[in-house]
Amino acid sequence: MTEHNLGTLSSNCNLVIIGNGFDLHHGLKSGYWHYKEWLRNAHPELTEKLNQYFNVSGDWWNDFEENLAKFDIMKMIQKVPRVYPPSDPRFPPTFISPVSGFFKTLREQIFESFQEWVSTIKTDGTGRKIDLPCANLYISFNYTDTLESVYDIPEQQILYIHGKASRNDNLVFGHCKSHYEIEKDYMQKHGLKEIESFYDNGPVITDEEYQLTMDVSFLKKYPYTQIVGYSNILSPAVKNSTVVLCYGLSFSDVDFQYYEWLAEQNPDLCWRVSWHTKEDKEREESFFKQMGITNYYLFNF
């Protein structure tokens, strides 16, 4: 791995991918910490719920998508009121838990508010910051139309893989953990086990807890759904490319499957990837090591 000057790339760069670092570099308020500040003013009640049930503290918002998997199920079970319906004299008193419904409402509020926030991010007055190389296809992990409005890239050359806000798409975001992983993490944290029979001894996971781990899993992002859905565009573009140039990608776990798929589709790709922080660089180097890729260059952005 070596540092590389990108000034000579325009003639042979076939694929350009941009992440949120690209928009931040252009001065857009598109960071998750910007969502936090907007949410605090626009939806203070939702902010309070997030603070309460996701244990928001420190750098939580920097990894917003990943942290959506770290929901405090036990706290919600303890705090949400129980509803006891009128008893039928023919049967014992019954009890209905509203916890799952409470969480589903919270989940809808998160998605709706996120969509609302993204629609407030405007590129008006934004100028060009880099000499963007020509490409056969531009893949945007962002929800904004920066490539179109600032760099005059035709929409038909851009794949908005997570949706485009100005098009009123359903925006894609979320954590990367499966239901099994969420359930396992919860059980280990609280010393629980699965109910295998009526005669099980020791603390076991209840139906209510199981349902909530399932509900949390629905905050997951599914990269392969997007990959399969856009395969007619992605596959030929990736297989026919020699260079992939990445601007502002985080190389976080939530998007790992995208990068893995790209590498597997075309092992001969030359990767040229930007970094902004030391942590960015370490994640990128870890990815290339894991995938056995040696044909890559990192540059500061």
C-alpha positions in Angstrom: 0.0 0.0 0.0 1.3 3.5 -0.9 0.0 7.0 -0.9 -1.0 8.2 -4.4 -1.6 11.4 -6.2 -5.0 11.2 -8.0 -4.3 13.9 -10.6 -3.7 11.4 -13.4 -6.7 9.2 -12.9 -9.3 10.7 -15.1 -8.5 8.7 -18.2 -8.8 5.2 -16.6 -11.2 5.5 -13.7 -14.3 3.4 -14.6 -16.2 3.3 -11.3 -16.6 6.1 -8.8 -18.3 5.5 -5.4 -19.1 8.3 -3.0 -20.0 8.1 0.7 -21.1 10.6 3.3 -17.6 12.0 3.7 -18.0 13.4 0.2 -21.0 15.5 1.2 -19.3 16.5 4.5 -16.2 17.6 2.5 -18.6 19.9 0.5 -19.9 21.5 3.6 -23.3 19.7 3.7 -24.8 19.1 7.2 -25.3 15.4 6.4 -23.6 13.8 9.5 -25.5 11.8 12.0 -24.6 14.4 14.6 -26.4 16.9 12.4 -29.4 14.6 12.5 -29.1 14.6 16.3 -29.2 18.4 16.5 -32.1 18.6 14.0 -34.1 15.9 15.9 -33.6 17.6 19.2 -35.4 20.7 17.9 -37.9 19.1 15.6 -38.9 16.1 17.6 -37.8 16.5 21.3 -40.1 13.6 22.5 -38.4 11.2 20.0 -35.0 12.4 21.1 -36.0 11.6 24.7 -37.0 8.1 23.8 -33.8 7.5 21.9 -31.8 8.7 24.9 -33.8 6.4 27.2 -33.9 3.2 25.3 -30.7 3.2 23.2 -28.5 4.4 26.1 -27.3 7.3 23.9 -24.0 8.8 25.2 -20.5 9.8 24.1 -19.9 9.0 20.4 -23.1 7.1 20.0 -24.3 9.3 17.1 -21.1 8.8 15.2 -22.1 5.2 14.6 -25.8 5.8 14.5 -26.6 2.9 12.1 -24.6 0.3 13.9 -25.9 1.4 17.3 -29.5 0.9 16.3 -28.9 -2.8 17.1 -28.1 -1.9 20.7 -31.5 -1.3 22.0 -32.1 -1.7 25.7 -34.8 -4.3 25.6 -34.8 -4.9 29.4 -35.3 -1.2 30.2 -38.3 -1.0 27.8 -39.9 -4.1 29.4 -39.4 -2.6 32.8 -40.7 0.9 32.0 -43.6 0.5 29.5 -46.9 0.2 31.5 -48.7 -3.1 31.5 -52.3 -3.2 30.4 -54.7 -5.5 32.3 -58.0 -5.8 30.4 -61.3 -6.4 32.3 -61.3 -9.9 33.5 -63.9 -12.5 32.4 -65.2 -14.2 35.5 -65.1 -17.5 33.7 -61.3 -17.2 33.2 -58.3 -16.1 35.3 -57.1 -12.5 34.9 -55.1 -12.0 31.7 -52.3 -9.6 30.9 -51.4 -8.0 27.6 -47.9 -6.5 27.0 -47.9 -3.4 24.8 -44.1 -3.4 24.7 -43.7 -4.7 21.1 -46.3 -2.2 19.8 -44.5 0.6 21.6 -41.3 -0.4 19.9 -42.8 -0.7 16.5 -44.2 2.8 16.9 -40.8 4.0 17.9 -39.2 2.3 14.9 -41.7 4.0 12.5 -40.9 7.4 14.2 -37.2 6.8 13.6 -37.6 6.1 9.9 -40.1 8.9 9.3 -37.9 11.5 11.1 -34.8 10.4 9.3 -36.6 10.8 6.0 -37.8 14.2 7.1 -34.3 15.3 8.2 -32.6 14.2 5.0 -35.1 16.2 2.9 -33.8 19.4 4.7 -30.3 18.9 3.4 -29.9 21.2 0.4 -27.0 21.6 -2.0 -27.8 25.2 -2.8 -24.7 27.4 -2.9 -22.4 24.3 -2.8 -19.4 24.6 -5.0 -17.0 22.0 -6.5 -14.2 20.9 -4.2 -12.4 18.3 -6.3 -11.7 17.4 -9.9 -14.1 14.4 -10.1 -12.8 11.8 -12.6 -15.0 10.6 -15.4 -16.7 7.2 -14.9 -19.0 4.8 -16.6 -21.0 4.6 -13.4 -21.2 6.7 -10.2 -22.5 4.8 -7.1 -23.8 7.1 -4.4 -24.3 5.8 -0.9 -25.7 9.3 -0.1 -29.3 10.5 -0.2 -28.5 13.9 -1.7 -28.1 14.8 -5.3 -24.7 16.5 -5.0 -23.3 14.7 -8.0 -26.1 16.1 -10.2 -26.5 19.6 -8.8 -22.9 20.4 -8.2 -21.0 18.2 -10.7 -23.5 18.1 -13.5 -23.4 14.3 -13.6 -26.5 13.0 -15.5 -28.9 11.1 -13.3 -28.9 8.1 -15.6 -25.2 7.7 -14.8 -25.8 7.6 -11.0 -27.0 4.7 -8.9 -28.5 5.9 -5.7 -28.1 2.6 -3.9 -29.7 3.8 -0.7 -32.4 6.0 -2.3 -32.6 9.6 -3.3 -34.3 12.1 -1.1 -35.4 14.6 -3.7 -37.1 11.7 -5.6 -39.1 10.8 -2.4 -37.5 7.3 -2.3 -37.8 5.2 0.8 -34.3 5.7 2.2 -32.2 2.7 3.2 -30.3 2.7 6.5 -29.9 0.5 9.5 -27.6 -1.8 11.5 -26.0 -5.0 10.2 -26.9 -7.6 12.8 -29.2 -10.5 12.2 -32.0 -11.5 14.6 -29.9 -14.4 15.8 -27.0 -12.1 16.7 -29.2 -9.7 18.5 -31.0 -12.4 20.4 -27.6 -14.1 21.3 -26.2 -10.7 22.5 -29.2 -10.1 24.7 -29.2 -13.6 26.2 -25.5 -13.4 27.0 -25.9 -10.0 28.6 -28.6 -11.1 30.9 -27.6 -14.8 31.5 -30.6 -16.2 29.7 -31.1 -19.3 27.6 -33.7 -20.5 25.1 -36.8 -22.3 26.4 -36.5 -25.9 25.1 -39.0 -27.6 27.3 -41.5 -26.9 30.1 -39.1 -28.4 32.6 -36.2 -26.0 31.8 -34.4 -24.8 34.9 -32.7 -21.4 35.3 -33.5 -18.0 33.6 -34.9 -18.4 30.2 -35.8 -15.9 27.5 -39.5 -15.1 27.5 -41.8 -14.7 24.5 -41.9 -11.0 25.1 -38.1 -10.7 25.0 -37.9 -12.9 22.0 -40.4 -10.7 20.1 -38.5 -7.5 21.0 -35.2 -9.0 19.7 -37.1 -9.8 16.5 -38.5 -6.2 16.4 -35.0 -4.7 16.8 -33.7 -6.9 13.9 -36.2 -5.1 11.6 -34.0 -2.0 11.9 -31.4 -3.9 9.9 -30.1 -2.8 6.5 -29.9 -5.5 3.8 -27.1 -4.7 1.3 -27.7 -7.8 -0.7 -31.3 -6.8 -1.3 -30.0 -3.6 -3.0 -27.2 -5.5 -4.8 -29.7 -8.0 -6.3 -32.2 -5.3 -7.1 -29.7 -3.4 -9.1 -27.7 -6.3 -10.4 -28.5 -5.4 -14.1 -26.6 -2.1 -13.5 -24.0 -3.1 -11.0 -22.7 -6.4 -12.4 -21.6 -5.2 -15.9 -20.2 -1.9 -14.5 -18.1 -3.7 -11.9 -16.9 -6.5 -14.1 -15.9 -4.2 -16.9 -14.0 -1.7 -14.7 -10.3 -1.6 -14.1 -10.3 1.1 -11.3 -12.7 1.9 -8.5 -12.3 5.3 -6.9 -13.9 5.7 -3.5 -14.5 9.1 -1.9 -15.7 9.5 1.7 -16.7 5.9 2.4 -16.5 4.8 6.0 -15.8 1.1 5.3 -18.0 0.4 8.4 -19.5 -3.0 9.2 -23.0 -1.8 8.1 -21.8 -1.5 4.4 -19.2 -4.3 4.5 -21.3 -6.6 2.2 -21.2 -4.0 -0.6 -17.4 -3.8 -0.6 -17.1 -7.6 -0.2 -19.4 -8.1 -3.2 -17.4 -5.6 -5.4 -14.1 -7.4 -4.6 -15.5 -10.8 -5.3 -17.1 -9.7 -8.6 -13.9 -8.3 -9.9 -10.7 -9.5 -8.1 -8.6 -7.5 -10.6 -10.0 -4.1 -9.6 -7.5 -1.5 -8.6 -8.9 0.3 -5.5 -8.2 3.9 -4.9 -9.7 4.9 -1.6 -9.8 8.2 0.4 -9.3 8.5 4.2 -9.9 11.3 6.5 -9.1 10.0 10.0 -6.7 7.5 11.3 -9.7 5.2 12.1 -10.8 5.4 8.4 -7.4 4.3 7.3 -7.2 1.4 9.8 -10.7 0.1 8.7 -9.7 0.3 5.0 -6.4 -1.5 5.6 -8.2 -4.1 7.6 -10.7 -4.7 4.8 -8.1 -5.1 2.1 -6.1 -7.5 4.4 -9.2 -9.6 5.1 -10.1 -9.7 1.3 -6.5 -10.5 0.3 -6.4 -7.3 -1.9 -2.9 -5.8 -2.6 -3.7 -3.6 -5.5 -4.9 -0.5 -3.7 -3.8 3.0 -2.9 -5.0 5.2 -0.1 -5.1 9.0 -0.3 -6.0 11.7 2.2 -9.3 13.5 1.6 
